[in-house]
């Protein structure tokens, strides 16, 4: 996409240069270009509506809940250590994508699901001690960094079920069929 943008930008620069040269010349080509430019400059284009429709098509599919307020924060936390999105990795000197949120929490803080669902995976052997919950309609939530896990795979859970207790930090991620989703709105 970036290459395509560069090509388009180069094309615009070339066209502006050509039009500028034609406008400076005093011959008939200026007489042909001037009415076209006047029309372009005075015509009202529905740019806002077009951009609005484009942005609406680009937005992430909404999560399968009736109201975003139904998604609740999984635990009390001290602060957000690392946000969702692109970051500069100072250890490897490159840009990297972080698909979730890392929270600094008090030790032994109870962790709750953001929404009801079924435990699809529990990985107590992983150093992160991760739990994955399937909330339906290909909406998953991931919880990592648990010291203690209190649920089992296949178990149906409600939003008030304690999943486990934390260590010093909790990793949290939301995924849909299209990939990770920014969970920022839950932590405001």
LINJO-V6796 format. One record per residue. PHI is phi as a letter, one per 30 degrees, with the letter a starting at -180 (* if undefined). Layout:
BEGIN
PHI
PHI
END
This chain:
BEGIN
*
d
d
d
d
d
d
d
d
d
d
d
d
d
d
d
d
d
d
d
d
d
d
d
d
c
c
d
d
d
d
d
d
e
d
d
d
d
d
d
d
c
d
d
c
d
d
d
d
d
d
d
d
d
d
d
d
d
d
d
e
d
d
d
b
d
b
e
d
d
d
c
d
d
a
d
b
d
a
d
d
b
c
d
j
d
b
d
d
d
d
c
h
a
d
b
c
c
d
b
b
c
c
d
b
d
e
i
d
d
c
c
d
d
a
d
l
b
d
c
a
b
b
d
d
d
e
d
h
c
b
c
c
c
c
j
h
h
c
c
b
c
b
b
i
d
d
b
c
c
b
b
e
i
d
d
b
c
d
c
d
d
d
l
b
d
c
d
b
b
c
b
b
c
b
b
d
c
j
d
b
d
d
e
d
d
c
d
END
